[in-house]
Amino acid sequence: MYRRTGALVAAGAAVTGLIAGAPSTATAGPAGPRPAGAALTWRSCATDEHPRLECAQLKVPLDHARPGGRQITLALSRVRHTARTFQGPLLVNPGGPGASGLKLAGFVAASLPAKVAAQYDVIGFDPRGVGASRPALNCKPGHFAPVRPDSVPRTRKEEMANLRRASAFTKGCAAKYGDVLPHMNTVSTARDMDAVRRALGARQISYFGYSYGTYLGAVYAKYFPNRVRRAVLDSVVNPKGVWYGANLDQDLGFDVRHKAFAAWVARHDTTYRLGSDPARVEAAWYAMREALRREPAGRKVGPGELEDTFLPGGYYDGFWPHLAEAFAAYVNRKDARPLVEAYENFGAPDSERDNSYSVYTAVQCRDAAWPRDWNNWRKDNWQIHAKAPFSTWNNAWYNAPCATWPVPPLRPTDVSNVALPPVLIFQATDDAATPYEGGVAVHHRLHSSRLIVEEGGGNHAVTLGGNRCLDRYLTDYLATGKVPASSTTGEADAVCARTPEPKPLKPTARAGATDAARAGAALHRALGHRN
């Protein structure tokens, strides 16, 4: 559901290319004796961007019901606390499922106010199957190689071509990882997190998750409520829709965001010359899509690849100026080169995406039941496509392996919880990837939680992205546990204005970017979106 449109640069190298240095031992948490658990040996894996980053590995059971059985390896990262006041570990997760979290530790530690970050050991991790963890799944290398069949199946032949692709991916997973797939699920990852807690020597952890990471955090809290000290959930999965229904809801949301992009382009007609009427701009985009169906740009960008390229704009409007320039060049000058460049920057496959997608399917197909009759998929997706044509069928094929997944599904976790300290929830009202209703639903399920809303915001992942109002609530909470008073009049306990929309690019665009724009771009790099 939560598409990884790019990957962290050299995420796996953070562990596999450890820089030599003196090992350091895990630091005990702020409360209670150190629990029994595996010791961690930390070594420097510093980068230019994150010079204090350290990395370690942890063995955990493949099957937590058989702790003495086969072990797998998790890759961990850390930025150590430096303050005398130590508030324990803060585990961070960027979402997915399937996203690498190693460099997110460095991003969070660098983005929080220094006085707050200094009080935590910020811990990143590659969940089971991901990145530098072992085994790392890659079910069918090249699954997204261009040019794919048109995602919108106008003929039976096109539908069958897409079904064969999905089936080949499923068979590849079963052949290569048949013994692992039963243990690829959110509950197993949550149990891995508790193994990390034990290895860190902490009685409790704090947690900060984006996107799918909000569901992972809620599931962890359900199984280990007494181990949660503080928790931040940003851009929240609706547990009622895990996962088939949530994807259909997402299709509607991304179509709305695509229309918002068209309206933004229309407002800047003096720059892009695509028309001042949003409907005209949107029609030009679909005409471009039709032309690429006939002749893919650079033999790389057909209709499906075009959707992949523009989908990141549904996550983050800071990408709109780059996408609009490629769009305008193709339509106005018949120049496909900027479009091909945009595809390579935002949508092109690589080994990290192959790995991320393999874990995404393995977890979501196992977590919950999906329709096994393709007729149900066909009916539902044509109905949604009629209202929301931008990415409905693209998303259907992304999830289609679940129709024939070789491992039976589990039941989704009921994340309702009355045993937690106050949890802080952040949600934008116009988020496409995790619609607003998800934030409200989880707010109702987590007793004493607080919901902070970005009114009118359409970006996915909103804290540490340049909105100072949201970040004040975040940092106050992590520093002291302070939360806003519970509202007695509405769903939101606090409301912040959205960040300003982007401006068209200028020759000095990067040098002249606002602080908010730079923060937003850094956040979405850390979450695995390209720019």
C-alpha positions in Angstrom: 0.0 0.0 0.0 2.7 2.5 0.9 4.7 2.5 -2.2 8.5 2.8 -2.1 9.1 5.1 -5.1 12.9 5.1 -4.4 15.5 3.8 -2.0 18.0 5.2 0.4 21.4 5.6 -1.2 23.7 2.8 -0.1 21.4 1.9 2.8 22.8 -1.6 2.9 26.4 -0.3 2.9 25.8 1.1 6.3 26.2 -2.4 7.8 27.9 -4.4 5.1 30.7 -1.8 4.7 31.4 -1.1 8.4 34.1 1.4 8.9 36.8 0.0 11.2 36.7 1.5 14.7 36.7 0.5 18.3 33.5 -1.3 19.2 31.2 0.2 21.8 28.8 -1.7 24.0 25.0 -1.1 24.3 24.0 1.4 26.9 21.4 0.4 29.5 18.1 2.3 29.5 17.1 4.9 32.1 15.0 2.6 34.3 15.3 -0.8 35.7 18.0 -3.6 35.5 19.3 -4.8 32.1 17.1 -7.6 30.9 18.6 -10.8 29.6 19.4 -10.6 25.9 22.1 -10.7 23.2 24.9 -8.1 23.6 25.4 -5.7 20.7 28.7 -4.6 19.3 28.6 -1.2 17.7 31.1 0.0 15.1 31.2 3.2 13.1 29.4 3.3 9.8 29.7 7.0 9.5 28.7 8.9 6.3 29.4 12.4 5.3 25.8 13.2 6.1 25.7 11.3 9.4 29.2 11.2 10.9 28.1 9.8 14.2 26.2 6.8 12.9 27.1 3.4 14.3 25.9 0.0 13.2 25.5 -3.4 14.7 23.8 -6.8 13.9 21.4 -8.8 16.0 20.4 -12.5 15.6 16.7 -13.2 16.1 14.6 -16.3 15.6 13.0 -16.7 12.2 10.0 -18.1 14.1 9.5 -16.5 17.5 7.5 -19.6 18.5 10.7 -21.6 18.2 13.4 -19.4 19.8 16.0 -22.1 19.5 15.4 -22.7 15.8 16.8 -21.0 12.7 18.2 -17.5 13.3 18.1 -14.5 11.0 20.1 -11.3 11.2 18.8 -7.7 11.7 20.9 -4.7 10.7 20.7 -1.9 13.3 22.0 1.7 13.4 22.4 4.2 16.2 23.2 7.8 17.0 24.2 7.7 20.7 23.0 10.2 23.3 25.5 12.8 24.4 23.5 14.5 27.2 23.8 13.6 30.9 20.0 13.2 30.9 19.4 9.9 29.1 15.8 9.1 28.1 16.6 5.7 26.6 16.3 4.3 23.1 14.1 5.9 20.4 13.4 3.3 17.7 12.5 4.9 14.3 10.8 3.3 11.3 10.2 4.9 7.8 7.3 2.7 6.8 6.8 0.4 3.8 6.6 -2.4 4.6 10.0 -2.9 3.0 11.8 0.4 3.7 15.3 0.5 5.1 15.5 2.3 8.3 19.2 2.5 8.9 19.8 6.1 7.8 16.6 7.3 9.3 18.3 7.2 12.7 20.8 9.8 11.4 18.1 11.9 9.9 15.9 12.0 13.0 18.9 12.7 15.3 20.0 15.6 13.0 16.5 17.0 12.5 15.3 17.1 16.1 16.6 20.1 18.2 20.0 19.2 19.4 19.1 19.3 23.1 16.3 16.8 22.5 18.2 14.4 20.2 21.1 14.4 22.7 18.9 12.7 25.3 18.2 9.6 23.2 19.9 6.8 21.6 18.2 7.0 18.2 18.0 3.5 16.8 17.3 2.6 13.2 16.8 -0.9 11.8 16.2 -2.8 8.6 13.2 -5.0 9.4 13.5 -8.7 8.6 14.0 -9.3 4.9 15.0 -5.7 4.2 18.3 -4.1 3.0 21.3 -5.1 5.1 19.3 -7.6 7.2 19.8 -11.3 6.2 18.2 -12.9 4.4 17.3 -10.0 2.2 14.4 -10.8 -0.1 14.5 -10.3 -3.9 11.8 -12.5 -5.4 12.2 -11.6 -9.0 14.9 -9.2 -10.0 13.8 -6.9 -12.9 10.1 -7.2 -12.1 9.7 -3.5 -12.8 12.0 -3.3 -15.8 10.6 -1.1 -18.5 8.5 -1.1 -20.6 5.7 -2.9 -18.8 2.3 -3.7 -20.2 -0.1 -0.8 -19.9 -1.5 -0.8 -16.3 -5.0 -0.1 -17.6 -6.1 -3.4 -19.2 -8.2 -2.4 -22.2 -8.1 -5.8 -23.6 -8.2 -9.4 -22.3 -4.7 -9.8 -23.7 -3.3 -6.9 -21.7 -5.0 -8.1 -18.6 -3.5 -11.6 -19.0 0.0 -10.1 -19.6 -0.3 -8.3 -16.3 -1.6 -11.4 -14.5 1.3 -13.4 -15.8 3.7 -10.8 -14.4 2.1 -11.0 -11.0 2.0 -14.8 -11.1 5.7 -15.0 -12.0 6.6 -12.8 -9.1 4.6 -14.9 -6.7 6.2 -18.1 -8.0 9.6 -16.5 -7.7 9.0 -15.7 -4.0 7.7 -19.2 -3.3 10.6 -20.9 -5.0 13.3 -18.8 -3.3 11.9 -18.1 0.1 9.2 -20.7 0.8 10.6 -21.4 4.2 10.8 -17.6 5.1 7.4 -16.4 3.8 5.3 -17.8 6.7 7.3 -15.5 9.0 7.2 -12.3 7.0 4.4 -10.3 8.8 3.9 -7.3 11.0 3.6 -9.3 14.2 6.9 -11.0 13.7 8.6 -7.7 13.0 7.0 -6.3 16.2 8.5 -9.2 18.1 11.9 -8.4 16.5 11.6 -4.9 17.9 11.2 -6.3 21.3 14.3 -8.4 20.8 16.1 -5.2 19.9 14.8 -3.6 23.1 16.2 -6.5 25.1 19.5 -6.4 23.3 19.8 -2.7 24.0 19.3 -3.4 27.7 16.3 -1.1 28.0 13.2 -1.8 30.1 11.2 0.4 27.8 11.5 2.1 24.4 10.2 5.2 22.8 9.0 4.8 19.2 8.7 7.1 16.1 7.1 5.7 13.0 5.9 7.1 9.7 3.3 5.6 7.4 3.2 1.7 7.7 5.5 2.3 10.6 2.4 3.6 12.5 0.7 0.3 12.1 3.9 -1.5 13.1 4.1 0.7 16.2 0.5 0.1 17.1 1.0 -3.6 16.8 4.1 -3.5 18.9 2.2 -1.6 21.6 -0.6 -4.1 21.5 1.7 -7.0 22.2 4.1 -5.1 24.6 2.2 -2.2 26.1 4.3 -2.1 29.2 7.4 -1.7 27.1 6.3 1.6 25.5 7.5 4.8 27.1 6.5 7.3 24.4 5.2 6.8 20.9 4.8 9.1 17.9 2.7 8.0 14.9 2.9 10.2 11.8 0.6 9.6 8.8 -1.5 6.8 10.1 -2.7 3.5 8.6 -6.4 2.8 9.1 -6.5 -0.6 10.8 -10.0 -1.2 9.5 -8.7 -1.5 5.9 -5.7 -3.8 6.3 -4.9 -4.3 3.5 -7.2 -4.7 0.5 -9.7 -2.1 1.4 -7.0 0.4 2.4 -5.5 0.2 -1.1 -8.8 1.0 -2.7 -9.2 4.0 -0.4 -5.7 5.1 -1.4 -6.5 5.0 -5.1 -9.2 7.7 -4.5 -6.7 9.8 -2.5 -4.0 9.7 -5.1 -6.4 10.8 -7.8 -7.4 13.8 -5.7 -3.7 14.7 -5.2 -3.1 14.3 -8.9 -5.9 16.8 -9.5 -4.3 19.1 -7.0 -1.1 18.9 -9.0 -2.9 19.8 -12.2 -4.5 22.8 -10.4 -1.1 23.9 -9.2 0.3 23.7 -12.7 -2.7 25.7 -14.0 -2.1 28.4 -11.4 1.4 28.7 -12.8 0.4 28.8 -16.5 2.8 31.6 -17.1 5.6 29.2 -16.4 4.4 25.9 -17.8 2.0 27.0 -20.6 -0.3 24.1 -20.2 -3.4 26.1 -19.6 -5.0 28.0 -16.7 -7.9 25.5 -16.4 -7.0 22.5 -14.2 -9.3 20.2 -16.2 -7.3 21.2 -19.4 -4.0 20.5 -17.6 -5.3 17.1 -16.5 -6.5 16.3 -20.0 -3.1 17.1 -21.3 -1.5 14.7 -18.8 -3.8 11.9 -20.0 -3.1 12.8 -23.6 0.6 12.4 -22.8 -0.1 9.0 -21.2 -1.9 7.9 -24.4 1.0 9.1 -26.6 3.4 7.1 -24.4 1.2 4.0 -24.8 1.9 4.3 -28.6 5.6 5.3 -28.3 7.3 5.0 -25.0 9.8 7.9 -24.3 13.4 6.8 -24.7 12.2 3.2 -24.9 11.8 3.5 -21.1 8.7 5.4 -20.2 5.3 3.9 -21.1 2.0 4.5 -19.3 3.0 2.4 -16.2 6.4 4.1 -15.9 4.7 7.5 -16.3 2.4 6.7 -13.4 5.5 5.5 -11.3 7.2 8.8 -12.1 4.3 11.1 -11.1 3.2 9.0 -8.1 5.8 10.6 -5.7 4.1 13.9 -6.3 1.1 12.4 -4.5 3.4 11.9 -1.4 5.1 15.2 -1.5 4.3 18.4 -3.3 7.9 19.5 -3.3 8.3 17.2 -6.3 5.7 19.1 -8.3 8.0 21.7 -9.9 10.4 19.0 -11.2 7.5 16.9 -12.6 5.8 19.9 -14.1 8.9 20.9 -16.0 9.2 17.4 -17.6 5.4 17.4 -18.3 5.6 20.8 -20.0 8.7 19.9 -22.1 7.0 16.8 -23.5 3.7 18.6 -24.3 5.0 21.9 -25.5 8.3 21.1 -27.1 7.9 17.5 -27.9 11.1 16.9 -25.9 11.0 13.6 -24.1 14.4 13.9 -22.5 13.3 15.7 -19.3 10.5 13.1 -18.9 13.0 10.2 -19.2 15.3 12.1 -16.6 12.3 12.5 -14.3 11.6 8.8 -14.6 15.2 7.9 -13.7 15.0 10.3 -10.7 11.6 9.3 -9.4 10.4 6.0 -10.7 13.1 3.8 -12.2 13.7 0.4 -10.6 16.9 -0.6 -8.9 18.0 -3.4 -6.6 16.8 -1.6 -3.5 13.3 -1.3 -5.0 13.3 -5.0 -5.9 14.1 -5.8 -2.3 11.6 -3.3 -0.9 8.8 -4.6 -3.1 9.6 -8.2 -2.2 9.2 -7.4 1.5 6.1 -5.3 0.8 4.3 -8.1 -0.9 5.5 -10.8 1.6 4.2 -8.8 4.6 1.0 -7.4 3.2 -0.1 -10.7 1.5 0.6 -12.6 4.8 -0.8 -10.0 7.2 -4.5 -10.2 6.1 -6.8 -11.9 3.7 -7.0 -10.7 0.1 -9.7 -11.8 -2.5 -8.6 -15.0 -4.2 -11.1 -14.6 -7.1 -9.6 -12.3 -9.7 -13.2 -11.4 -10.7 -13.5 -9.5 -7.4 -10.4 -7.5 -8.1 -11.5 -6.7 -11.7 -14.9 -5.5 -10.5 -13.6 -3.4 -7.6 -10.8 -1.8 -9.6 -12.9 -0.9 -12.6 -15.4 0.7 -10.3 -12.7 2.8 -8.6 -11.0 3.6 -11.9 -14.2 5.1 -13.2 -13.9 7.7 -10.4 -10.1 7.8 -9.9 -8.2 6.8 -13.0 -4.7 8.2 -12.1 -3.2 5.1 -10.4 -6.0 2.6 -9.6 -4.9 -0.1 -12.0 -1.2 0.6 -11.4 -1.8 -0.1 -7.7 -3.9 -3.1 -8.5 -1.0 -4.8 -10.3 1.3 -3.7 -7.6 -0.7 -5.8 -5.1 -1.9 -8.5 -7.5 0.6 -11.2 -6.2 -1.6 -11.3 -3.1 -4.4 -12.9 -5.2 -2.3 -16.1 -5.5 0.0 -15.8 -2.5 1.3 -19.3 -1.5 1.0 -18.7 2.3 -2.4 -18.5 4.0 -3.2 -15.1 5.6 -3.2 -14.2 9.2 -5.9 -12.1 11.0 -5.1 -8.4 11.4 -4.2 -7.3 14.9 -6.8 -5.3 16.8 -4.7 -2.4 17.9 -7.2 -1.0 20.4 -5.3 -0.3 23.6 -6.1 1.2 27.0 -2.7 0.3 28.6 -0.5 2.9 27.0 0.9 6.3 28.1 -0.3 9.1 25.9 0.6 8.5 22.2 1.0 11.5 19.8 -0.6 11.1 16.4 0.1 13.4 13.4 -2.1 13.5 10.4 -2.6 15.7 7.3 -6.2 16.1 6.2 -5.5 15.5 2.5 -2.9 12.8 2.8 -3.4 10.3 -0.1 -1.3 7.4 1.1 -2.8 7.2 4.6 -6.1 9.1 4.4 -7.2 11.3 7.3 -9.8 8.7 8.5 -6.9 6.5 9.6 -5.6 9.0 12.0 -9.0 9.5 13.5 -9.6 5.7 13.7 -6.3 5.0 15.6 -6.9 8.1 17.8 -10.2 6.5 18.9 -8.5 3.1 19.5 -5.6 4.3 21.6 -6.8 5.5 24.9 -5.4 8.9 26.0 -3.8 9.5 22.6 -3.7 13.0 21.1 -4.4 13.8 17.4 -2.5 16.8 15.9 -3.9 17.7 12.5 -2.3 19.6 9.6 -5.3 21.3 8.2 -5.3 21.4 4.4 -2.0 19.5 4.2 -1.7 16.9 1.4 1.8 15.6 2.1 2.5 12.2 3.5 4.7 12.3 6.6 4.5 15.8 8.1 6.8 16.0 11.1 10.5 17.0 10.7 9.5 18.2 7.2 9.4 22.0 7.8 6.2 22.6 9.6 7.3 24.4 12.8 3.9 24.2 14.5 3.8 20.4 14.1 7.5 20.1 15.2 6.9 22.0 18.4 4.3 19.5 19.5 6.7 16.7 18.5 9.8 18.1 20.3 7.9 19.0 23.5 6.5 15.5 23.7 9.9 13.8 23.2 11.6 16.2 25.6 9.1 16.1 28.5 6.1 13.9 27.5 3.9 16.9 27.3 0.8 16.6 25.1 -1.9 19.1 24.2 -5.1 19.0 26.2 -7.8 16.6 25.0 -10.4 18.2 22.9 -14.0 18.2 24.0 -15.4 19.6 20.8 -13.9 17.7 17.8 -11.6 15.0 16.5 -8.4 17.0 16.6 -6.7 17.9 19.9 -4.6 20.5 18.1 -4.5 22.0 14.6 -1.6 23.4 12.6 -1.7 25.3 9.2 -0.3 23.4 6.3 3.2 24.3 4.9 3.1 26.7 1.9 2.8 25.0 -1.6 6.0 25.0 -3.7 7.0 27.6 -6.3 8.2 26.8 -9.8 11.9 26.1 -10.2 14.3 28.9 -10.9 18.0 28.5 -12.0 19.0 29.0 -8.4 16.2 26.9 -7.0 18.2 24.8 -4.7 20.4 27.6 -3.4 17.3 29.7 -2.8 15.1 27.0 -1.3 13.3 27.9 1.9 14.1 26.1 5.2 10.7 24.3 5.0 11.5 23.1 1.4 14.9 21.9 2.4 13.5 20.1 5.4 10.7 18.5 3.3 13.2 17.3 0.7 15.5 15.8 3.4 12.5 14.0 5.1 11.4 12.4 1.8 14.9 11.3 1.0 15.1 9.7 4.4 11.8 7.9 3.8 13.0 6.5 0.5 11.4 8.9 -2.0 13.7 10.2 -4.7 14.5 13.8 -5.4 
